[in-house]
Amino acid sequence: TFNLSGRVPREEKLPKPESNFNQEGTIVVRIWVDKAGNVTNQSIIGGNISDKSMQQLALQTARKSKFTEGETPQIGDITYTFKFKTN
């Protein structure tokens, strides 16, 4: 999920982390988005996963996100929810 007032992802959905997860839970990433909709900076601001490799995965995925254009740069959040896959 994401919170970025007045903007939507350029693609149908935001990119999802692609990897084998070693924990379940959430990671909240603060994003800075320029007028063109590109993520220019990101940082971990919350969640219940402290694993550094999973946090890095969330940061890398947030960096790939693209949003629609806006009149000014904005700050928002993306929450990633990690769940084990069931067969």
N, C-alpha and C positions, 0 to 999 in steps of 0.2 A: 504494500500500500504506500501511497505517497501523499504529501501535503505541500502543494505549491499553488497558491491562490491564482486562479484565472488561467492556468496553463494545463495542458494535457500532453502526454507523451506523443512524439512525432509518429512513432510506430503504433500499432494497435495496443501493444503492451510494453512495459518496461523490461529490459533484459533481466534474466534470472541467473543467479549464481549456478555455475555448472561444475560440480565436483562431488566427490563422496564426502558427506558430512559425518563428523564424528560426534556431534551433539545435536540435540533438538532445542529449539528456543528461538529467541528473536535478537536481532541487532538493529539498532536505529542509527542511521547515518544522516548527519546534517549536510546539506548540499548548497553550494553557491552556484547560481545559474546566471549566465550573462544574457544580454538582450536577445541574442540569436538563439537561445535555448540550450546552449552547451554548458555542461557541468564544468566549472573552472576550479573548484576546490571541494573537498569532502573530509569529514571527520566523524569518528564514532562518538555518539552522545548518549547512548543508552542501550538497553537490552539486558538479557540475562545470560549471554554467552561471553565468556572471558577468553576463550581460545584465540590466540593471536592469528593463527592461520585462517580461521573462519572470519575473523574481523577483517583481515587483509582481503579475503575473497569478497566480502560485502563492499569494501571501499573500491576495489577494482571494478566491480559490477556497477556501482553507482556512477563511477567515472564514465562509463559507456552510455549512460542514459542521455537521451536527447528529448527536449521539450519544444513546444511551439514557441514562437517569438513573443516577446513582451516589450512594453514601453521602457521598462527599467530592469536592471539586474534584480534578482530576488534570492532570498534564502528560504529553504524548505527542508523537509525531512522525507526520507524513504525508510520504511520499516520492512526488513526482510524476516520472514518466518521460515525457519528450517525445520523440516519434518523428515523422518526416515521414510523411505519408500517401502511400501508393502507389496508383496507379490500377489 
